[in-house]
Structure formats: C-alpha cells, structure tokens
Amino acid sequence: MAKPYDLRRYPGFFAITLLCLVILYAPLVVVAVYSFNDSPSITIWEGFSLRWYVDVFTGPESGKFKEAAWNSFVIAITAATTATIIATLAATAVLRAGTFRLRTVSIGMISLPLMVPEIVTAVATLIFFNAIAIERGLMTILLAHIAFCIPFAYMPISARMQGIEATYEQAAMDLYATKRQAFTRILLPLMMPGIVSGFILAFIISLDDFIITNFVKGAGVETLPTAIFGAVKQGIKPNIMAISTLLLAVSIVMVALSWLIGRRDPAEGR
Amino acid sequence: MPQDRDIAIDVQGAVKRYGTFTALKTISLSIRDNEFFTLLGPSGCGKTTLLRMIAGFEDVTEGAIYLYGDEIDTLPPHKRPVNTVFQNYALFPHMTVLDNVGFGLEMLGKSKAEARARAGEVLEMVQLSQFAARKPSQLSGGQQQRVALARALAPRPKVLLLDEPLSALDLKLRKAMQVELKHLQRETGITFIFVTHDQEEALTMSDRIAVMSAGELQQLGEAREIYEHPRNVFVADFIGDTNLMEVTVDAVSNGRAQCHLGGGHRLTCDAVDGIGPGAKVHMSLRPERLFLSADPVADESLKGRVREMIYIGTDIATIVDLDGGPQFTVRSSNSSRGNARIFEPGTEVAVNMEQGAARLLID
C-alpha cells in the first residue's frame, strides 16, 4: 500500500527518474562496454575482447601508464593521509575547544576552497610555487593535493563529530581520564567512521584531479589523469576506455568500502 | 578552612557568573557525610550548575568548594574523587557494558583484569550481570540508567553526583528506581547529591533538601521541615499543593497572630518573626490539612459553597468558594473515613483546619 505522500504516485515520477539515470550513467556504460570492443575503432562494435586491457598493461604506452598510475597512487595515499590528520585536528579544535576568537572565520576558511573555482586555485598554487622558487615535480603535486584535500576530508569528519555529544568526553574525564585519554579512548573511536569517509573522499579527489595537477606538475612527471589526457590528445584509442573503466572500478570499490564502514557504527553491538 | 570529617562537601560562598549573567548568587551549604542530599528547584534555578561546579565541569567564579576538608574547586574533573551519573547517561556507545563500568578504574591505573573484576561486582549489585557483554544501545532505558549508576559507583567515589538521572524514565520505573537508589545509598554508604525538579521525588528520597530558585538557596532542611514549615512563598508554592492566601495581620500576642483574609474571614496561626501587626503577607494552607463539615466545628471555621469536586483516585479534591472571598482547595482521602467529608457542588459547607495547618510566609 502506497502512503498518502508517496513520491512514486506523482505523475511523471518514473519518466523523470529514468531520464536522470540515463543522463548520469549512459556515458559511463558506453565507455565500460566499448572498453571490451575487439576493434581499434571507438565507435564500431566488432565483438568482445580483452585486448585493450592487455594493451594497457603490455602495449607500447604501458610503461608510461604504469609509472603514472604509481605516481597517482602514492600521491593519493600520502595526500589523503596527511589531509585526514590535519582535518581531524581542525575539527577537534573548531568543535571541541569552546568558543575562541576567529572560530567562525576558521570554519569559513576551511570550507572556502570548495567554492573557489579549481582553475583559480590551480593558477594561485602555481604562482605560489614559482614565488618560493620550488622546483616543480612530484613534491609540488603532493603539496597541492594535501592542500585541496583538507576541506573534503574535513566535511565528513566534522559532520560526524557534531553528532557526538560533549557529555561523552565529560563522562570520561569524570571517570579520571585526562583530556588526552578522553580524546584517544572515547572521541577518536566514535569519530572513526567519519575519519574513514573523509580519507576515502580525499583519496578519490586526489586520484582523479586533473586541473591543479596539470598546472603544478613538472615536465615529464605524470599522474594517471594527466597521462590519459596526454594520450587522448594523440587521438582516442580504446585503451583509454579500458584504463578509464579500471579507474571507475577503483572508485566504485572505494565508495562501497566507505559505505560499508560508515554503516558499521561502533555504537551498535555485534 | 573546615576540617570536619563529617562534612562531605562544603560549598562556601560559591558564585557563578557567565559574563554579566549571574547563574548562582553566593551559595553556602554543607552536605554531610553519608547523606542523601537533594538540590531541588525549577529549571534554570542553578541546581545543575552547582552540581557541575562540584564535578569540575564549571569554574567557580567566586568562593570555594571543599571535599572532606580539601579544596577541590581548582582541580580538573579527573583529579576529583567524585563521579557523576549524567542525565542522558552518556554511556560510551562503542564499549561493552562491562568496559563502561570498568573504565574509571582503568583510568585510575588498575589493571584490566582488576577493573573487570570490580565492574562485574558492581554490575551484580545493580542486577545487570547477564548484560555485561552487550553494548549500551542493546539495553532498555532503565537498564542503561543502572549501567550509568554502576559505572559511577565502580571507582568508589567519595561523593556521587546524580543529575536528574530518573527524568527520562516512565513513572513506574522511576518509582522503582527511587527505591533502588535510596537502597544503594544506604548499602554503599557513599554521600549522594541528587539534582531534581520533581518535588515528590525529592521528598521521597532525601535526608535533606536544598530548595533553590533563581540562583539562590531558598530553604535547606529535612523533607518534613520543608513541607510543613516552608520559609517563604516560593518554597510553599513549589513543594506540594497549597492554598496561598493574601492575609492582613491584625494583632500578634502570645506567639499567635490574628489575621483576616478577603471577605472578612478571620484566622489565627503561629506568629512568625518579622511579621508584625498591619503586615500584608501570604499564608499557606495545605489542602490535606483542611476538612469540610456541614456545620462549623470551631469559631474559626470559614463558610462557603462547594464549586466543584475532583476525583483524583487516592484523594478527592473539593474546591470551595468562601463567602465574599477567595477560593480554597480541600483534599480528603478517598476512604470510608474521608468520604464522610465529601460534599456535592452547590452545598453550603464550613472549611475547618487542623491544628497548625495555617502558616504565615515571608515573601
């Protein structure tokens, strides 16, 4: 029995839902399907094959892609870890240190980068690196990634922390825990689902960043997105579709992981 | 500095200000060793603020707090040998019941095994042994409440602070917990400081009660004293039901005050220091200390007419309009003895009072 305000009973609900899903997912499905195409053409289907996946790992461009993928992975892990630590500390300061001067300003400063057009951040970061005369390379990419990952990691962490009442820490301190013990024994475990979500979000954001990376990377240093872009400039080959599909699979796995961890609330008994 | 080992908590001139707002105005009170002491008052009266100052979650703006003679108001919460049962329990949701109860001991440096052994003991005391391995979310409200109690008792605090711990429970469970709390206090010999806004709860459980209002101590005494000899209008009105009448004092002699109320009705009651002839003050008449009769039984019976009869269950309340004057509520127990004093609406009756039923109050 449908409830009186059941959305599904509105006229056109099904059609609009379908349209949205098609617009969102059709391109992804096309790329994924054609990555298994046994043809050098990207538009003509000639039967199922894994040749482009083999090409990704063993083809003429495989060395370039492997190095780029390794760079991307190392940068994403390091940047996400660092950003998550900084974001956790920032959330603790903003939400648990009481009211202090510039608290509101701090909250704004942390989330503002989310609203700044990425190209502006990219140009600004490049100018900054030039100004302090740091040589462009992996290190500049890493520094830039840490910086722009912080607000993404901060969001789920602070959201989680806001839901944790301060009385838990008070109860811990009432039971002879020092401030530090109250943090490590009580607050940190309760925040863990938020921290994991923040880390995974930061990891994915770092993994697929193109604009900022393209600005601050040095000559000859590539991450997977810049390598793909470089290859596409020579013309789109089906191996690009294969590599994109692999990247998509990594993202899906990460998001699924994040969802599973977020669902496993430590408050629930198992 | 007090050295008396019979005084568990000594609050001396404690003041709490938030900016320009004064939450607590110079409170001084002594809580005795092994006492069930209640801070009673409406919300915003400062009772919870005072409790949090004892626990260490609020600074003391002025004054000092002593625990068995040692000043504690400058110590952080984790260095005060007092434990708190929080209003929302604040059980650690990621730990089992056993680890929750053992947490305090662990933080005191006891080994995990020792902490667990003692936690098991305390859980047995509150009859929750079979739930030791569960998480708090798998318990009912009443069970969570008992875990919170066990957790606070496990480290054997010198004083246990309870911040409205029963307010989230339903009536029946609350009544049962009142008895259990009182029992636990006797059994453990630990001084309990209990905060509540429920006057009935306070009267039922406490050895002594401090009635607070607007950041000030209104009266401190045993339950009977506070109920039967309220010091001022606030206490008389807040504790129990009462008929609060405006009266004028006509004369004072031999420790008795002759007064009259609206409509010219005359009454005599015990005189109170500071209330002399000509004073316009309030008088409290507890409804259960009054009784009705068809004809006046004494010179001072008040004549009136029954307006309404309300069936309460244990009692029957009768509302009487006095001739040319105020309204009275009279309560009589719903028993064969009390039923003789019940009258239908519209009946002419006399309102009579027991000895000492009327009390003059300072404002």
Interface residues (C-beta under 8 A of the other chain):
Chain A: E165 T167 Y168 Q170 A171 A172 M173 D174 L175 Y176 A177 T178 Q181 R185 I186 P189 L190 P266 A267 E268 G269
Chain B: A55 G56 F57 P76 P77 H78 K79 V82 N83 T84 F86 N88 A90 L91 F92 P93 H94 T96 F103 G104 M107 L108 R134 K135 P136 S137 Q138 R151 A152 P155
